[in-house]
Amino acid sequence: MLRSDIIDQLGPGTTWDMIIIGGGATGLGCGVDAASRGYKTLLLEERDFSQGTSSRSTKLVHGGVRYLQQGNLALVMDALHERGVLLRNAPHLVYNQAFVVPDYKWWERPFYGVGLKLYDMLAGKLGFGRSRILSRAKTLNMIPNLEPTDLRGGVIYFDGQFDDSRLAITLARTMKDLGGLPVNHMGVTGLIKDEDGLVCGVRAKDSLTGENRDLKAKVVINATGVFVDDIRRMDDERAAKLIAPSQGIHLVLDKSFSPGDTAIMVPHTDDGRVIFLVPWHGRVLVGTTDVPLDTSSPEPRPMEEEITFLLEHAGRYLTRDPKRSDILSVFAGIRPLIRAEGEDKTSSLSRDHYLTISQSGLVTIAGGKWTTYRKMGEDAVTQAARFAALPPHSCKTENLPLHGWLGGVDPRDHLAVYGSDIEEIREMIRRDPELGKPLHYKLPYLRAEVVWAVRREWALTLSDVLRHRTRALILDAAVSMIIARDVAEIMARELDQDKDWIEEQVGSFRELARDYLAG
């Protein structure tokens, strides 16, 4: 269904059971849950699905090894359970990734070995594999480019890896499959209240056309991530702040810096965090940082000290020190951490989620992370349905295969993320071989994927395609700028747009992409 067909369903006479504000991990989790229970559900996203933090993660579905250091066993257990659920429900999107903790001091192998055995135990039957101690030789065999000086060995453990934006698009399509209505580029500008002061709908504005509309609902869920406080202040201008925003960045390097299939986990950085060097889509992802912010921005920018910090730490563990000129892309995201009095380090703030209902009935779900998106959706929808006195329906999502479910895929095939839709894409290419041509020799993506994104995945801007349907922008920012015009021309034919639209899209995208360049 095209977006125009979806917009046609937003008639003034419709009352939705639930309107969900936010099209990131949390909002989409709520949308799938609500639709799967049979509630008449509308989701509104001001920009694109996973536009914010949800597309800027470390691409890990994990329990959080470092949360063990904080003693937060409940969070680790919940996350490990959800990790297993997601692998079961979306095997075409979640893969098993091996990690090695390199040890350079005599006590590190036994210390981390015991901790990771506890990690295994907490995962139970949903574990991804058993951790074990590695010799020095075995460690270097698995990670040939690891710094060998003073290396004693390592500990290997297993966690999940995924493509965050592709999971977001899959959730939007799953919600639509279940009868829900996900709408991107439709922002909420205000809340509507009845004569008793209860929230009964939203005022929305189409970000592409400027058209305004009032939409009615029995209950509204605020799932806007780092911007939940903005929506809360629409409800009550005196609402206390929930979020303590924290920025984290990632560097993207060429695969030659760590050519194997094994990731590196550095358990203790200079500021007490962990960092990862992870193989992903033929690149190496290095991250992340943790910098407290006063405010949240829709397009956060990496700070110079963050880039330097990651380059220095990566260089300590690799035989070849990465330089600024080696960075293919750098991207920043903002964590929606729950505010806590007396904490001066955001790295110690809660990654758990928080649910609250205001006096006017606005349901806000905040905090959390990708791994626990499903549980957050379940909790929010259960409470929202109860508040609105909707017919009680139990949660269905723990055993709900997501759109495109397909087992046995090869993660090395970049089309694997489409799951069972792969055959339709290949059929498009058979009908028009031009669509089988790559967008650029340095990227895995095909012209067919641009057409598919417009026809089936509600891609409406150049950024939608190059940032979220494909991951061209974060895999190689410079190359994404090179292919921008070709991609815009393909989109223009599909969307019936003119040359002025192409010029505007190319110009705005290239301006955006410059922030992803490190040099």
N, C-alpha and C positions, 0 to 999 in steps of 0.2 A: 504494500500500500504506500502510495506517494504521500509526502507531507501535506500536500494540498487536499488530499482526500481526508486526512486526519483532521485538518483545520475545519473542514466542512462539518465535522461531528461536534464542534464546540458551539452548538446552538444555545441561544439565551434561555430556552425553556428547559434545559437539562439540569438536573440536580445529581451530582456525583455522590457516591457513598464516601469516597475519600479523594481529596486532592493532595498530592505529594509535591512539595517544592524542593527541587534539587535533582539533578541527573548524574550524580556521581555514584560511588559505590553504595553509600547508605541509602540514598533516594531510590536507586534502582533495586536494591534489596527489598525496600519497602514495597515498591511497585509490583515486583514479581510475587511477593508474599500475598499482598492484598488481592491481586488479580486471581491468584491460584485458589483463594478461598471463595471466589465468586463475587467479590465486592466490585461495584462499578467504580473503576479506578482511573484517575487522570494524573499523569506526572508532567510537570512543567520544568524545563531547564532553560535558563536565560540565554546560554550560549550553546555549546555542544555537549553531548554526553561525555562524561569524564574530562571535561575541559580543564578543571582545576587540579587539585591534589591527586585525584584518582588516576590521572594519566602520568604522574611524576613520581611513582614509587620506585623501590628497589627491585620490583618485579618478583618478589618472593611471597609464596604462600607458606607461612611458617608460624611455629609456636612462639618464637622469640627466645633464642638461647639466652640473651642477656637479661631477660626478665627473671630467669632463674637466679641471677646474681642479686636481684632486688627482692627475692623471696616471694614473688607474685605467682605462686603455683596455680591458683585458680585461673588466672588469665592464660597461663601457659597451657593448662589442660583444656580449657575451652577452645583456644586457638588450634591446638593439635587435633582436637576432634573435628573442628570445622575444616581444617586442612584435608583430612581424610574424606569428609563429606563432599568437598569440592572436587577432589580427584575422581570420586565415584560419579558425580553428577555432570562433570565436564572433562572427560579424559582427553578430549581433543585440544584442551586449553591449558591443562595443568600437567607438568612433567616432574619426574624425580630428578633432583639435582644433587650430586655429590659435593660436599664441602670438606676442605682440609684446614684444620687449625695447625699452622706450623709452630713448632716448639723450639725455642732457642735457649731455654734455661732448664736445669735438671728437674725442677718441680712441675713444669707446665704439662707434660704428658700425663702423669698420674692425676693432677688436679683437674684438667679439662676432660680427661678420660672418664673420671667418676661423674662429673657434671653431665656429660653427654649420655652416660648410661641411665641417669635419672630421666633425662629427656626422652630416651627410648621407652622407659617404663611408663612414663606419663602418656605417651602416644598409644600404648596398648596395641590392640588389633589393627588400628588404623595407622600404624607406623610405616615409614617409607623405606626402612632398612636399618640394620643394627650398626651402631658406631663401633669402632675398633681402633686400637693403637697401631701406628705405622712406624716402621723403621726409617732411618734416614734415607736409605737407598730407595725404599718404596715411595717415600714422600717425594723425592726428586724425580722418580719415574713418572709419578702422576702429574707433577707440576714441574716440568723441566726448566722453566725460567724463574723458579723460586731462588732467592738469594741463599747460596749454600754455606756462606761463612757462619760458623758457630751453630749451624742447624743440627739438632739432635734427632729429629723425627717429627711426628705429627699425630693428630687424631682425625679420623674421617667420620663424618656423620652425613645424614641425608635429610633433605627438606624439599619443599616444592618450589617450582618456578612457573611463571605464567606471563602473559602479555596483558597488562592491566586494561588498556583501552579496548582491546579485542574482547575481553571479558565483559566490559561495560556495554559494548554494542550487542553482544550475545544476550545479556540480561534485558536490554531494551526490546530485542526481538522476541525473547521468551515472554516478556510481559504482554507484547502484542499478540502472540500466539494464544495466550490465555484469556484474551478479551479485554485487556487493559489498553490504555491509550498513552503512549509516551510521546511527548512533543518537545523537540529541541528548538532553540532560538525563540523561546517564549518566556519572558521574564515576569516575575511578580512585582508589581509596583505598590501594592497595598493590600490590606485585609478588609473584608466586608464583615460587619457585625449586625446582628439583629437587634430588635428593640430591647432585648434583655442584656445586651452587651456581649453576647457570645459570638465567636467567629463562625460565620456561615458561608464563607467563600473568599475568593481573591479577586483582585483587579490585576489583569495581565496585559502585557504589551508585546506584540509580535516584534522581535528585534530586527526583522528583515523588512517588514512593510510599515511599521509604526502604528499599526491598527491596535486599538484598545478594546478590551472586552471584560465584562464581569462574569465570573464563573461561580456557580453555587455548589456547596458541598455540605454534607452532614458533619464532616470533620476534616481538618487540615493538618497535615504533618509537615513540620519544618525539618528538612534533612539537607541543609545547605552547607554542611562542612564548616569551614573556617568562617563562613558568613552567617551562621545561625543567629548571632547576636543582632545582625542587621534586621532580620525578620522579626525577632523578638521585640525589637524597638518599634516596629510597625504596630505591634500589638499593645505594647506598653513602653512609652518612651523612658520610663524609669527602670526598666528591666536590668538586673545586674548582669555583668559580663560572665559568660560561661567559659569562653575560650581564651587560652593563653597561646597565641600562635608562635610556632617555631619553624624556622626555615631549614630545609635540608637540600643540598645540591648533589648532582651526580655528574661525573665525567664519563664520556664515551671515548674509548680508545680502540685502535686497530687490534684485531685478534692476535697479531704477532707478539703482543706484549705478554700474552698468556695463552699459547696456542692449544693447550689441551682442553678437555671437556670438564675439568674439575675446577670448582670455585675455591677461592681463598677466603677464609674468615679471620680477620685480625681481631682478637678478643679484647684488646685494651689499647686505646689510642692515648695521645697526650692529654685529651680532655675527658678521658674515661668512657668513651663510646666504643662501639665496635664498628668496623668498616668491612665491606665486602668487595671483592674483585670477582665478578661473576660473568661467565660467558653467556651472551644473549644475542640472538639474531646475527651471529657472525661477528660480533664485536665483544669488547670487554667493558662492562659497566662497573664504575668505581664510585662507591658512596657509603655513607652519607655524612653530612655535617649536622650540627644542631645549634642554631643561632636564635635566641629569643628575639621576637619582634614586638613592636608596640601596636602595629596595625597590620591587616591583611590586604594584599593586593591581588587583583585578578591575574596579573602577569608579573610574578616576582622575578627578580633578576639576581643572578649569582653575585656574591661579593668577592672582591679580590682575595681577601684572606681565606675564604672557603676554598677557592681554586688552589691556592698555594698549599693549604693544609692537606688536601687530598693528593696532590702531586708528590709532596714530601713523604707522606705515609706509604703511598704506592711504591715509591722509589726504594724505601727501606726493605721491601719484601720481594722485589723483582731484580733480576740481574741487569735489566736495561731500564734505566731511570726515565720515566715519561717526562717530556717537556711540554710547555704550553703549546708549542707548535704541533704537538702530536694529538691534541684534543680534537676529535671530529665534531663533537657537540657537547654542550654543557647545559643542563636544565635544572631549574629550581622549583621546589614545591613547598607548601606550607602545611604543617601538621596541625590538626584541630585538637590540641591537647586540652584536657579539662583543667581549668584553673584551680590552684590549691594555694591557700594562704601559707605564707612562710617559706615557700619553695623559691630558690633563686636559680635553680638549674632546670631547664625544660627537659633535659634528658632523664630526670627523675620523676616527671609528671606522668599521670596515668594515661596509658594507651587503651584502657577499658572504655566502655561507652556509658553514657549518662542519658537518662530519659526523664523529662519533666513535662507536666501539663499546667498551663497557666490558668488563672481564674476565668479567663474568657474561653478556655478550651483549646488553645493552640498547643498541639503536641510537638515537642522538640526532642529530637534524638541527635546526640552529639558525641564527639570523640570516636574511639574505635579505630579500626584499620581494615584493609581489604580482606584479610583472612577471615574476619568475623562478620563480614557484611550480612551474611544470611541470618545469623542470630540477632543482629541489630534490627533487621527488617521484621523478624518474627516478634521480637519484644515490642517494637513500636506499633505494629499493626494490631497486636493483641490488645494493647492498652487503648489505642485509638478506637477500635471497634467497641470496646467495653464502655468508653466514655460516651460514644455516640449512640449507644444502645442498638447497635446493628445486630442482626441475627448472628449468634455465635457459631463460628466455623473454626475447626482446628487447623493448625498450621500444616501445610502440605510440602514445604520446600526441602525438608531434610532428605527426602527420597524422590526429588523431582529432577529428572534429566533436563538439562538446559538445551536451548535451541542448537541444533546441529550435532547433538550427541553422536559421537563415533569413537569406538574403541580401537586400539591397535594402530593408531596413526604414528607416522614417523616424524618426530619433532624436527628433524633436519629438513623436512619439506615445508617451506614457508606457507604453503596453502593449507597445511594441516589445521590452522586456526579456524578455518571455515567449516570444519567437520563434515557433516553429510551434505553440505551445500557445495562441496568441491566439484561434484559431478556436473552441477548446473554451470559452474564457472568454466569447466573444461568444455562443456557443450557450446557455450558462447564462443570459445576460441575455435572450436571445430567449424562453426558457422562463419566466423570471421577471423581468419588466421592473423590479421593485423593486431588483434587484441592479445595475441600470445607474445608480442614483442615486449622486452623489458623497458621500463621507464628510463633506466640508466644502468650501465654495466657494473657500477659499484653498489647497486641496490638490488634486492631480490624481487622487487615488485613488477607486476605486469600491467599493461594498459587495461586488460580486462578487469582488474581490481578497481580501477577508477570508475568504470561503467557500473560495476556491481555496487560500489559504494553509493552511487547516486540512485540507482534503481531500487535497491533493496535495503539500504542502511541509512537513509535520510541524510546523506551528505549534501550540504547546500553551499558550502564555501570551500575555497582552496585549503584553508587550514583544517577543515573537517577531514579532508582526504589525506593530506600530507602529514598531519599530526596525530590523528586518532584512528582512521580506518587503516591506513598504512602507518608505519612508524618512521617514515623517511626523514622527517625533521630531526628526530633525536638520534638516528643512526648516522647521519652525515648532513649537517646543517648547510654546508656549502653546496653539496650536490642537490639538496632539495631546492635551493634557490635556482640552480641551473635548470631543473626540470619543471619549474613552476609554470612557465607559459604553456608548455606542451600539455600538462595536466589540466590547466584552466581551459584550454581549447577543447579537450575531450569533454570536460564537464559542461561547457557552454553548449555543445551540440546536444547533450542529454537534457539540459535544463532550458533549452531554447533561449539562451542569453546572447547578447550582442558583443561587439568588440569593446565597447565602453566597460561592460561588466568584466571582461577579461583583463583589461588594463587595471581596473580598480582592484581586482582580486590579486593580481600579480604584485602590484605595488604594496598593498597592505600586508601580503604574506612575506615579501622580502624584508619589509621593515621589521616584522615580527621575528623572522629568522636571524636577523643580525644579533639579537639578544642571546642566541644559542651558539654564536661563534665566540671562541675564547680569545682570539687574536684581534 
